[in-house]
Amino acid sequence: MTENIKKIAVLVSGGGTNLQALIDAQKTGVLKSGRICLVVSSKPGAYALTRAASERIPTETLDIAEYPDRNDYSRRLAEIVSSYEADLVVLAGFMVIFTPEFIERFENRIINVHPSLIPSFCGEGFYGLRVHRAALDRGVKVSGATVHFVNSVTDGGPIILQKAVEVREDDTPETLQQRIMREAEWKLLPQAAELFCSGRISVLGCPGGGSGKVYISEAEENKNK
């Protein structure tokens, strides 16, 4: 990798559809300022590892079942990510809760995509189909996805990007999940990774406290117009 290209570590637990979106974005040039240098799975045999191997991306498996102590797991994960000199950590369906020490070590360098418009339907217990079921039960007309930095509060880190998706009358949690992935998650995550890797993201403190606010600077090519 050249000096200007940032290294990205992607953490997975399952099929890796969000990982595939990042891989595809590299091929199409949407993600041009960063390259995936590592994929780490919390589960052996996750299909995401197959996706990575087919693209000759280095992989590691750190089986969460072998680490009863979350602190030990987080320390080992930090060692692996650091050994690849990753600039950015992307959570792509990674079903592990980090320790505060891990988050501090990679402060404002970990991003996650959540399948709702935060602050709605997020936080402890809101993941997977639970998010979409809650949205449908509430009768919302619009849902979507959010890419945010990870901090010590579940889904509480500074928001980077959001995209709204229409909720239809005949939606089930499964159909809504699929539409949000196609129309929002798979687009926002590569876009956010590119913004980070191109140095266009700044995180500033919020007046009165809070987790901070993301500011996105204009692209260099637009500045010169």
C-alpha positions in Angstrom: 0.0 0.0 0.0 1.2 3.5 -0.8 1.8 6.0 2.0 -1.4 7.9 1.4 -3.7 4.8 1.4 -5.1 4.0 4.8 -5.3 0.4 6.1 -8.7 -0.9 7.1 -9.4 -3.9 9.5 -12.9 -5.3 9.1 -14.4 -7.3 12.0 -17.1 -9.8 11.2 -19.1 -12.6 12.8 -21.3 -14.0 10.0 -22.0 -13.9 6.3 -20.2 -10.7 5.6 -22.6 -8.8 3.3 -21.3 -5.4 4.6 -17.8 -6.7 4.1 -18.8 -7.5 0.5 -20.1 -3.9 0.1 -16.6 -2.6 1.1 -14.8 -5.0 -1.2 -17.1 -4.0 -4.1 -16.5 -0.3 -3.2 -12.8 -0.8 -3.6 -13.3 -2.3 -7.0 -15.5 0.5 -8.2 -13.4 3.3 -6.8 -16.0 4.5 -4.2 -13.4 3.5 -1.6 -10.2 4.7 -3.1 -8.3 6.2 -0.1 -8.3 3.0 1.9 -7.7 -0.7 1.4 -8.8 -3.7 3.5 -5.7 -5.1 5.1 -7.3 -7.6 7.4 -10.6 -9.4 8.2 -11.1 -10.8 11.7 -13.9 -13.2 12.5 -15.3 -13.9 16.0 -16.6 -17.2 14.8 -14.7 -20.0 12.9 -16.2 -20.9 9.5 -18.0 -17.5 9.1 -18.7 -17.1 5.4 -17.2 -13.6 5.6 -13.8 -15.4 5.8 -14.5 -17.1 2.5 -15.4 -13.7 0.9 -12.1 -12.3 2.2 -10.0 -15.3 1.1 -11.4 -15.1 -2.5 -10.0 -11.5 -2.7 -6.7 -12.6 -1.1 -7.3 -10.4 2.0 -5.5 -11.7 5.1 -7.8 -13.2 7.7 -7.7 -14.1 11.3 -10.1 -16.0 13.5 -10.4 -15.0 17.1 -13.1 -17.4 18.5 -15.1 -15.6 21.2 -16.1 -19.0 22.6 -12.4 -19.6 23.6 -12.3 -16.4 25.6 -14.6 -16.4 28.7 -13.0 -13.2 29.9 -14.0 -10.3 27.6 -10.9 -8.3 28.7 -8.6 -11.0 27.4 -10.5 -11.2 24.1 -10.3 -7.4 23.6 -6.6 -7.3 24.4 -5.9 -10.1 22.0 -8.0 -8.4 19.3 -6.2 -5.1 19.8 -2.9 -6.9 19.4 -4.0 -8.4 16.1 -5.4 -5.2 14.7 -2.3 -3.2 15.7 0.0 -5.8 14.2 -1.5 -5.0 10.8 -1.1 -1.3 11.5 -4.8 -0.6 10.8 -5.8 3.0 10.7 -9.5 2.3 10.7 -11.6 -0.5 12.3 -14.9 -1.2 10.6 -17.5 -3.4 12.3 -19.4 -5.4 9.7 -21.8 -7.5 11.8 -19.3 -8.0 14.6 -21.3 -9.4 17.5 -18.9 -8.7 20.3 -19.1 -5.9 22.9 -15.8 -4.0 23.3 -14.1 -3.1 26.6 -13.5 0.6 27.4 -9.8 -0.1 27.0 -10.2 -1.2 23.4 -12.4 1.7 22.5 -9.9 4.2 24.1 -7.0 2.6 22.2 -8.8 3.2 18.9 -10.7 6.3 19.8 -12.6 7.8 16.8 -11.1 5.1 14.6 -13.9 2.5 15.0 -17.0 2.8 12.9 -20.2 0.7 12.9 -23.4 0.7 10.8 -26.7 0.4 12.7 -30.0 -0.4 10.9 -32.1 2.5 12.1 -32.0 6.3 12.2 -30.2 6.8 15.5 -31.4 7.8 18.1 -34.4 5.7 17.3 -34.4 2.0 17.9 -30.9 1.7 19.1 -28.9 0.9 22.2 -28.8 -2.1 24.4 -30.8 -5.0 23.0 -31.4 -3.4 19.6 -29.7 -5.5 16.9 -30.6 -7.6 13.8 -34.3 -8.2 13.3 -35.2 -6.8 16.7 -34.5 -3.3 15.3 -36.9 -3.7 12.4 -39.6 -5.4 14.5 -39.6 -2.6 16.9 -39.8 0.0 14.1 -42.8 -1.8 12.6 -44.5 -2.2 15.9 -44.1 1.5 16.5 -45.7 2.2 13.1 -42.9 4.5 11.8 -43.2 5.6 8.1 -39.4 6.0 7.6 -36.5 4.0 8.9 -33.0 3.7 7.6 -29.4 3.2 8.6 -26.7 5.2 10.5 -22.9 4.9 10.4 -21.3 6.2 13.6 -18.1 6.1 15.6 -18.1 3.6 18.4 -17.7 4.7 22.0 -18.5 3.3 25.4 -22.3 3.8 25.0 -24.0 1.2 22.7 -24.8 3.0 19.5 -24.0 6.3 21.2 -20.9 7.5 19.3 -20.8 10.5 17.0 -23.0 10.1 13.9 -21.1 10.2 10.5 -23.8 9.5 7.9 -27.5 8.6 7.8 -29.9 7.5 5.0 -33.7 7.2 5.3 -35.6 4.3 3.8 -39.3 4.2 3.3 -41.3 1.7 5.4 -44.1 0.0 3.4 -47.5 -1.1 4.7 -46.9 -4.8 3.9 -43.3 -4.9 5.3 -42.2 -7.7 7.6 -39.0 -7.3 9.7 -37.2 -9.5 7.1 -38.3 -7.4 4.1 -37.5 -4.1 5.8 -34.1 -5.5 6.9 -33.3 -6.4 3.3 -34.4 -3.0 1.9 -32.4 -1.1 4.4 -29.3 -3.1 3.7 -29.6 -2.6 -0.1 -30.6 1.0 -0.1 -28.7 2.3 3.0 -26.2 0.1 4.8 -24.2 -1.1 1.8 -23.9 2.4 0.5 -23.2 4.3 3.7 -20.5 2.1 5.1 -18.1 2.4 2.1 -18.9 6.1 1.9 -18.0 6.6 5.6 -14.8 4.6 5.2 -13.8 6.8 2.3 -14.5 10.0 4.2 -12.3 8.7 7.1 -9.5 7.5 4.9 -9.4 10.7 2.9 -9.1 12.7 6.1 -12.4 14.6 5.7 -13.8 13.8 9.1 -13.3 15.8 12.2 -14.9 15.1 15.6 -15.5 18.1 17.8 -17.1 18.3 21.3 -20.8 19.2 21.7 -21.8 22.2 23.7 -23.1 21.0 27.0 -21.4 17.6 26.8 -22.3 14.6 24.7 -20.2 12.3 22.6 -19.1 14.8 20.0 -20.3 15.9 16.6 -18.9 14.9 13.2 -17.9 17.6 10.7 -17.2 16.6 7.1 -14.9 18.8 5.1 -15.3 19.4 1.4 -13.4 17.2 -1.0 -10.2 18.7 -2.4 -11.4 18.4 -6.0 -14.4 20.5 -5.2 -12.3 23.2 -3.4 -10.4 23.8 -6.6 -13.5 24.4 -8.8 
